[in-house]
Amino acid sequence: MEHVTATLIVSLSGLSAPTLSDAADLATELDSRLVPASWLLPPRPRDGRHLPDAPVIRWLRGRVRVGDALVLHGFDHTVDPIGRWATSPVAGMGRRAEFASLPCHEATLRLIAATRTMDELGLPSEVFAPPRWLASAGTLVALRRRGFRVCADSVGVRLLDAGADGGRLLRGRVLDVSGGRGGGLGPRSRVLRGGRARGLGAARAVGTDHAADLEADKAKAHRTPAGSLVGAATRVARRGGLVRIAATASDLRRPASRAALMDAVDAALAAGALPATYRSPEPSPTPAPITGAGAPPPRG
């Protein structure tokens, strides 16, 4: 049987000025492992506007230059978004699933506006990830017509320019650090009660040196959200699948979530996964070294 090499893609959304230093620290950790990141950026964030010389935008341009991917993350994430989708609930998601039910025409209009905004920021991208990873059939058609090469959705990564039959799908569900498959690690997570989850999620027992207690804590750790995330990443990688680890910038401020993210990355790499991005989801067997651009740009 032919061996299939697993792929690892790490993405982060919700990047903003207050979370830039956390994102930069994450980028440094990933750089040390030769793992590029995919940064999901909405053209219209909650405050309504990106400035070309903003620290976040300048930092992202530097990250793209060293091999990371910039992913167009929907279009309008403002508090009062425009368009009928804002009041049309889809799969219980409401307006947060912006492209989940759009017809081709409306999706096209939003993509035109989105790409124009990203071009003005100096961050052009042919890669798209819809909010909540939900894209309608009309959105997929619009993406192909607008020249997008990749769409990352809840099912997998769609190579839109691969062949004349509508593209090719690399199957792989999202392992979300915040929640969903792989487990969530919200503020009330108790994953660190026994110490940081390490390796395959095993927690160190506190106040005991009995082997039986250590084994019990190890088994319990696998039932925590962190253990589930790491375990899922390991299983997919061992099967030669596509490991998609996703986090939001707010996750990086919670020690449990950040630890689980990096543990899942390390577990996937240890299981043989090769790093990639949503821009190039089929990795080269010998990834090129990543030069440091993790530090945020100076302010001013």
C-alpha positions as CSV (number, residue, x, y, z in Angstrom):
1,M,0.0,0.0,0.0
2,E,1.4,3.4,-1.0
3,H,2.1,5.6,2.0
4,V,0.3,8.9,2.0
5,T,2.0,11.9,3.7
6,A,-0.1,14.0,6.0
7,T,-0.4,17.7,5.7
8,L,-0.5,20.3,8.5
9,I,-2.1,23.7,8.1
10,V,-2.3,26.2,11.0
11,S,-4.6,29.2,10.7
12,L,-5.4,32.2,12.9
13,S,-8.3,34.7,12.6
14,G,-9.4,37.7,14.6
15,L,-6.1,39.5,14.4
16,S,-6.2,43.1,15.7
17,A,-3.9,45.7,17.2
18,P,-4.5,44.5,20.8
19,T,-3.6,40.9,19.9
20,L,-0.7,41.6,17.5
21,S,2.0,40.8,20.1
22,D,0.3,37.5,20.8
23,A,0.2,36.7,17.1
24,A,3.8,37.7,16.7
25,D,4.8,35.3,19.6
26,L,2.9,32.5,17.9
27,A,4.6,33.2,14.6
28,T,8.0,33.0,16.3
29,E,7.0,29.6,17.8
30,L,5.8,28.3,14.5
31,D,8.9,29.7,12.7
32,S,11.1,27.6,15.1
33,R,9.3,24.5,13.8
34,L,9.4,25.6,10.2
35,V,5.6,25.8,10.1
36,P,4.2,28.7,8.1
37,A,0.9,30.2,9.2
38,S,-2.3,31.1,7.3
39,W,-3.7,34.5,8.5
40,L,-7.4,35.0,8.0
41,L,-8.2,38.7,7.5
42,P,-11.7,40.3,6.8
43,P,-11.5,43.3,4.5
44,R,-14.1,45.1,6.7
45,P,-13.3,44.2,10.4
46,R,-15.6,45.0,13.3
47,D,-14.4,48.6,13.5
48,G,-15.1,49.0,9.8
49,R,-11.7,49.8,8.3
50,H,-8.1,48.8,7.9
51,L,-5.4,51.4,7.3
52,P,-2.5,50.5,5.0
53,D,0.1,51.8,7.4
54,A,-1.5,50.2,10.5
55,P,0.9,48.0,12.5
56,V,-1.2,44.9,11.9
57,I,-1.3,45.4,8.1
58,R,2.5,46.1,7.9
59,W,3.2,43.1,10.0
60,L,1.0,40.9,7.8
61,R,2.8,42.1,4.7
62,G,6.1,41.0,6.3
63,R,4.7,37.6,7.2
64,V,3.6,37.0,3.6
65,R,7.1,37.9,2.4
66,V,8.6,35.2,4.5
67,G,6.2,32.4,3.4
68,D,3.0,32.8,5.3
69,A,-0.4,32.9,3.6
70,L,-2.9,35.8,3.6
71,V,-6.5,34.4,3.4
72,L,-9.5,36.6,2.5
73,H,-11.9,35.9,5.3
74,G,-15.3,36.9,4.0
75,F,-16.0,40.6,3.5
76,D,-18.1,42.5,6.0
77,H,-17.5,41.7,9.7
78,T,-18.7,45.1,11.0
79,V,-21.2,45.3,13.8
80,D,-23.9,46.5,11.4
81,P,-23.1,44.7,8.1
82,I,-24.7,45.4,4.8
83,G,-26.8,43.0,2.7
84,R,-29.7,40.7,3.3
85,W,-27.6,37.9,4.7
86,A,-27.2,40.0,7.9
87,T,-30.8,39.1,9.0
88,S,-31.0,35.6,7.3
89,P,-30.0,32.9,9.8
90,V,-28.2,30.0,8.3
91,A,-27.7,26.7,10.2
92,G,-28.2,28.7,13.4
93,M,-25.3,31.0,12.7
94,G,-27.1,34.2,11.8
95,R,-25.1,37.0,10.2
96,R,-21.8,35.4,11.4
97,A,-22.0,32.9,8.4
98,E,-21.8,35.6,5.8
99,F,-21.3,33.5,2.6
100,A,-23.3,30.5,3.7
101,S,-26.4,31.2,1.7
102,L,-25.5,33.9,-0.9
103,P,-26.4,33.4,-4.5
104,C,-23.7,33.8,-7.1
105,H,-24.5,37.4,-8.0
106,E,-24.4,38.7,-4.5
107,A,-21.3,36.7,-3.6
108,T,-19.6,38.1,-6.7
109,L,-20.3,41.7,-5.6
110,R,-18.9,41.1,-2.2
111,L,-15.8,39.4,-3.6
112,I,-15.2,42.3,-6.0
113,A,-15.4,44.8,-3.1
114,A,-13.2,42.5,-0.9
115,T,-10.4,42.0,-3.4
116,R,-10.4,45.8,-4.2
117,T,-9.9,46.5,-0.5
118,M,-7.1,43.9,0.0
119,D,-5.3,45.2,-3.1
120,E,-5.4,48.7,-1.6
121,L,-3.8,47.4,1.6
122,G,-1.0,45.7,-0.4
123,L,-2.3,42.3,0.6
124,P,-3.8,40.7,-2.5
125,S,-4.9,37.1,-2.1
126,E,-6.4,34.4,-4.3
127,V,-7.3,32.3,-1.3
128,F,-10.7,32.5,0.5
129,A,-12.1,31.2,3.8
130,P,-15.7,32.0,4.5
131,P,-16.7,33.0,8.0
132,R,-17.7,29.9,10.0
133,W,-16.1,27.9,7.1
134,L,-19.5,27.9,5.4
135,A,-19.7,28.7,1.6
136,S,-22.8,28.4,-0.6
137,A,-22.7,26.7,-4.0
138,G,-23.2,30.2,-5.5
139,T,-20.1,31.4,-3.6
140,L,-18.0,28.6,-5.0
141,V,-19.1,29.5,-8.5
142,A,-18.3,33.2,-7.9
143,L,-14.9,32.4,-6.5
144,R,-14.0,30.4,-9.6
145,R,-15.2,33.2,-11.9
146,R,-13.2,35.8,-9.9
147,G,-10.0,33.8,-10.3
148,F,-9.6,32.5,-6.8
149,R,-7.4,29.4,-6.6
150,V,-8.4,28.0,-3.2
151,C,-11.4,28.0,-0.9
152,A,-11.1,26.5,2.6
153,D,-14.4,25.5,4.0
154,S,-15.9,23.1,6.6
155,V,-15.4,20.0,4.4
156,G,-11.8,20.6,3.3
157,V,-9.6,22.7,1.0
158,R,-11.0,23.2,-2.5
159,L,-8.4,23.7,-5.3
160,L,-10.7,25.7,-7.6
161,D,-8.2,25.9,-10.5
162,A,-7.5,22.2,-10.7
163,G,-9.1,20.9,-13.9
164,A,-12.2,21.8,-15.8
165,D,-14.6,19.9,-13.6
166,G,-14.9,22.5,-10.9
167,G,-11.7,21.8,-9.0
168,R,-10.4,19.2,-6.6
169,L,-11.2,18.7,-2.9
170,L,-8.6,17.9,-0.2
171,R,-10.8,16.5,2.5
172,G,-10.2,17.5,6.1
173,R,-12.3,19.1,8.8
174,V,-11.2,21.9,11.0
175,L,-9.8,21.2,14.4
176,D,-10.9,24.3,16.2
177,V,-9.0,25.4,19.3
178,S,-12.0,27.5,20.3
179,G,-14.6,24.8,20.0
180,G,-16.1,22.3,17.7
181,R,-14.3,19.2,16.5
182,G,-11.2,18.6,18.6
183,G,-12.7,20.3,21.6
184,G,-13.0,23.9,22.8
185,L,-10.8,25.5,25.4
186,G,-12.8,28.4,26.7
187,P,-12.0,30.5,29.8
188,R,-13.6,27.9,32.1
189,S,-11.5,25.0,30.8
190,R,-10.0,22.9,33.5
191,V,-7.3,21.4,31.3
192,L,-4.6,22.8,33.5
193,R,-5.8,21.6,36.8
194,G,-3.0,19.0,36.8
195,G,-0.5,21.1,35.0
196,R,0.0,21.9,31.3
197,A,-1.0,19.1,28.9
198,R,2.1,17.8,27.2
199,G,2.9,15.3,24.5
200,L,-0.4,13.6,23.7
201,G,-2.3,15.6,26.2
202,A,-1.1,13.9,29.4
203,A,-1.4,16.1,32.5
204,R,1.2,15.9,35.3
205,A,-0.3,14.9,38.6
206,V,0.1,17.4,41.5
207,G,1.1,16.4,45.0
208,T,1.6,12.6,44.2
209,D,4.3,10.4,42.9
210,H,2.3,7.2,42.7
211,A,2.4,5.5,39.3
212,A,-1.2,4.5,39.5
213,D,-2.3,8.1,40.0
214,L,-0.1,9.3,37.1
215,E,-1.7,6.8,34.8
216,A,-5.1,7.8,35.9
217,D,-4.3,11.5,35.3
218,K,-2.9,10.6,31.8
219,A,-6.1,8.8,30.9
220,K,-8.2,11.7,32.2
221,A,-6.1,14.2,30.2
222,H,-7.2,12.5,27.0
223,R,-10.8,13.3,27.9
224,T,-10.1,17.0,28.3
225,P,-10.6,19.4,25.4
226,A,-6.8,19.8,25.0
227,G,-6.3,16.0,24.9
228,S,-9.1,15.7,22.4
229,L,-7.5,18.3,20.1
230,V,-4.1,16.7,20.3
231,G,-5.5,13.2,19.9
232,A,-7.5,14.2,16.8
233,A,-4.5,15.9,15.2
234,T,-2.4,12.8,15.9
235,R,-5.0,10.4,14.4
236,V,-5.5,12.4,11.2
237,A,-1.7,12.8,10.7
238,R,-1.1,9.1,11.3
239,R,-3.7,8.3,8.6
240,G,-1.9,10.6,6.2
241,G,-4.8,13.1,6.2
242,L,-5.1,16.9,6.2
243,V,-4.6,18.3,9.7
244,R,-6.3,21.8,9.9
245,I,-5.7,23.5,13.2
246,A,-7.6,26.8,13.6
247,A,-7.5,29.4,16.4
248,T,-8.6,32.9,17.0
249,A,-6.3,35.6,18.3
250,S,-8.3,35.7,21.5
251,D,-7.3,32.0,22.1
252,L,-3.7,33.0,22.3
253,R,-4.4,35.0,25.5
254,R,-5.6,31.8,27.3
255,P,-2.6,29.7,28.4
256,A,-4.6,26.5,28.1
257,S,-5.7,27.2,24.6
258,R,-2.2,28.3,23.5
259,A,-0.6,25.3,25.0
260,A,-3.1,23.0,23.3
261,L,-2.5,24.7,20.0
262,M,1.2,24.1,20.1
263,D,0.9,20.6,21.5
264,A,-1.4,19.7,18.6
265,V,1.1,21.2,16.1
266,D,3.9,19.2,17.7
267,A,1.9,16.0,17.7
268,A,1.0,16.4,14.0
269,L,4.6,17.0,13.1
270,A,5.8,14.0,15.3
271,A,3.3,11.8,13.4
272,G,4.8,12.8,10.1
273,A,2.7,15.7,8.8
274,L,4.4,18.2,6.5
275,P,3.7,21.9,7.0
276,A,1.7,23.8,4.4
277,T,-0.6,26.8,4.1
278,Y,-4.0,27.5,2.5
279,R,-2.2,29.2,-0.4
280,S,-0.1,26.1,-1.1
281,P,-2.1,23.2,0.6
282,E,0.1,20.5,-1.0
283,P,3.5,20.8,0.8
284,S,6.9,20.3,-0.6
285,P,8.7,17.3,1.0
286,T,11.5,19.7,2.0
287,P,10.0,22.9,3.4
288,A,12.2,26.0,3.0
289,P,13.6,27.6,6.1
290,I,11.4,30.5,7.4
291,T,13.3,33.6,8.3
292,G,12.1,35.5,11.3
293,A,9.5,38.1,10.9
294,G,7.6,37.2,14.1
295,A,8.2,40.5,15.9
296,P,5.6,43.2,15.4
297,P,6.7,46.3,13.5
298,P,7.7,49.3,15.6
299,R,4.9,51.7,16.4
300,G,4.8,55.2,15.0
